[in-house]
Amino acid sequence: MQAGGCPMSIRRTKPEMPEQSPRERIKNFKEVSFGYSKEIAIEEANRCLQCKNKPCMKGCPVEIDIPGFVACIAKGDFDKAAEVIKSKNNLPAISGRVCPYENQCEGECTLKKLGESLGIGRLERFIADYEQEKGKKPPKNPESTGKKVAVVGSGPAGLTCAGDLARMGHAVTVFEALHDPGGVLMYGIPEFRLPKAIVKSEVEYVKSLGVDVIYDVVVGKTITIQELMNDYDAVFIGTGAGLPNWLNIPGENLDGVYSANEFLTRVNMMKAYRFPEYDTPVKIGKIVVTFGAGNVAMDCARTSLRLGAKKSYIMYRRTEAEMPARVEEIEHAKQEGVIFKLLTAPIRFIGDEKGILKEVESLKMQLGEPDESGRRRPIPIPGSEEILLIDTALIAIGQSPNPLIPQTMKDLKIGKHGNIITDDDGRTSIPGIFAGGDIATGAATVIQAMGAGKRAACAIDAYLKNSQ
């Protein structure tokens, strides 16, 4: 036995994920990764040690019985594996693709003592795709409680909360501001990372649980939360983080400077990823610089190449070790030709006489002592200014909670960053009103939003039972 209880005979690494070659994929918006085959999935599942204390589950925000579904895969019982996953997670095809599992379930995996952790995320995706191909079967609807819940927003928090509440017997209506459901899943994540067909399929499953979705309703404008409370027994707010953060440097108002939110939404909503089939191209310059180094920044830089940029840069004021993006996304960006300008911070944008962006001036940085985030603070190096020619600037340094609903509810307690203040279960300062996901925490991950939606569903269920 290896130290820590790991058998020496177990393979140390997970199988590689089959994917498009970088040379081919930068010419299209098709999904980069193909997923595991049945044979590879069974092989990988058999690496699981089936630990009695199930450490992987401690890292799962939606509480999936990970050893349980992995054991089913190892035996080739994919239907049972799907059943185990679906008992806790209504959106596995989504979380299996975008969840940062290396920092969640896989981060707690005992196999890390031997080599690589178990490929839990890839196995979850495999089962979700298997079920997608075979056909999804919703569970039997429970007896109705007679209670009605309104869910505002159809992003990951809203969909999770709605699905769980429907399975508890409550009548759920989701109110979505746009004409398609999914929120950030549909409009914020590129097609090559999360196909729209996957999102639509998962939404259809949630609807099959008994959830109604009403589109083109801007809660806070079209209808207020107070008006919803007149018709519903409880309300869940899951409107996300739609307010872009800016660099606040000179020239940020020049033509050619966009927020990541606007850029990705344009590409997704206008179906620019299907040009020329859809005659809605998104204008992109020859030289594009994305500012930031999270997953959204990688999405912007990689999307730019697919839209025809000759050079796509990531400018970041720290080093690669401090990048918040997933390692997989950083590696994919490198493979596709994204150029990384690290330890570099912009200080001003420069335009021509017509107000069109043409250059960015930056300053080299060095790392000092850690700041409140735990990362080393970047310190400017005097005299290190440099000018870079640029056509398009994409600002991807984070987003703040959507301000619309908080601004229209005077009795709702709001944090200093515009977030709705809740307890751990999503309860707000107003009885019967709950919130979760990015509107409560600020921009976070899809799986964290799903976890918040799940906790809120349990709290709403308890609230409805106590108010009978």
Phi, psi and omega in degrees: 000142174284152176305137183093000175090012182267123180298139181295337185281345183288135178299138189278340185237154175277153178299147177297146176277120177300137182204165175296150175289147179305322182298325181276319190287337178286357177260358183214171179250017177291155182302135183293311185265141182268338183093164180283149169279170178301318183295316181292321180298315179296317179300315181291320180299329180285354172283341184298135181275351182052052181302137182295325182272358174047060182299330181300326183292336179294335181264008182257111181297340180252010167064035178293141173284085187295308178302328181295311182285330178293320178298323177295319178296317181302328179270358181081012180266079186288328179296316179293322178300318179296320179298318180296314181296313185293342177293342181237334189230116180277351188230050187292331179291336177277307182295329179293345180257322188244354179292134175282064188298337179296337177258000183245252183299314183291335177293339180259358187294134181296332181298343179297338178289339181260324182181242178274147176294165176297144179281066186297314181298319180292326178289323176297316178298318180303313181294319179298319180289324176299314180293324178300316181289323183282327184116128184274139178242111179290152177292164178296138179292134178285171176296137183293140177272346183083002181263147181241136179233134174260132177245124183259112181103133182248034173280192184299322179291313181296315180296319180294313180299315182297314180298316180294319179295321178297322180288345175270357176101005180271150175276121187240133174237126177261133177252119183243134183287329184262183186267356174228150180276166173122337180058230181300332180296324182269320189254343186254339184251132184296154179304323184288347178254326178215096182300142180299326180297326178293314180299313181298322179294318179293323177295319179299324177295315178299319178295327180293343176283351180114009181275132174264142177236127178247126185261169175059037176239113179265097180292128188110342176234296180296318180212151181260163175298321180300321179291323176297321181294340176288334185250345184235155182278340178201157179228135173247128180256118179225055188272002169074193181243090185254008182259110185293145170269148183239163181284333183058051175238160180302143176088006184288349178266007180290153175293122183116355177254123183231153167282151177301323181300312180295316183298308183292324178295319177300313182299317183282314185290323182272004180056037178296338178290351178247016175294138008267007177304316171256124186279058181226065178292151173256125183297131179221142180280175177285328179239114184245133176239125176257131182256120186126169183213028174269187179299324180294321177297317178298321178299317181296313183296319182286323177296321180302317179298320181291336179272359174114005177298139178281324177225136178231118183253150163248121176252124186218139188275355176244196179260175180300328181299333181264358182297130179282348181294156175296145180302320180300319181290322177296316181295319178297320179297316178299314181301326184275355175103009175295135181262127183260120173253094185267165183050044182220132180232136178288145176239340174192150171261145183239131180244174176270187183294342179267002180081023180258133182303135176223339182210159169231133175261133183230171182226136177287151183235161169227155184268133177254219180284156180298145175264194184295339178278350182093352178268150181294136185284130177285135181238128181296145175259111183302141176079010184257019182300146174212155182248134178237129174294142186203143176255323186224133176242130180241118185266110184233061182249022176112168180225154178254162181303144177302122188276352191301305183291314177304325181287342184256008180230101187290334183267000181273124181287129184239140178281174184293341179262010178088004180278150174283127181281126179226166168274185184298337182260010175090004179289134178261188180285351180249122179303135179090350179248126182237160179210156179191164183087206187296334179295337180259325186255348195083174185303125179220201183268162178301315183292328176292322176295320177297319177298319178296319178297322179293315179296320180295322179300318178295319180292321178294319178301315179296320180297317181293322179292323181283342182263008180289000000 
